[in-house]
Amino acid sequence: MSERVGIEEQITELSLVIVNRKAWLQRREDLIQQGKKVPPDTGCTAATLPGLEAAVRTLEWVRDHHAKR
């Protein structure tokens, strides 16, 4: 049971990181649209999203299929 809790915590933490990064990207775009200066975009934040989303999907799969063993 504690392993399942650990997976749930990891899914939650990664999901929150994804939400935070998407919010930053949107905020940055909003600031640009308002004509405000923002730090240069290195692409790093957006580039990490697919990997983070894949990690969440993998953890969800493990959570859903591990219990069936």
Helices and strands as residue ranges (DSSP letters): H 2-33, H 44-66
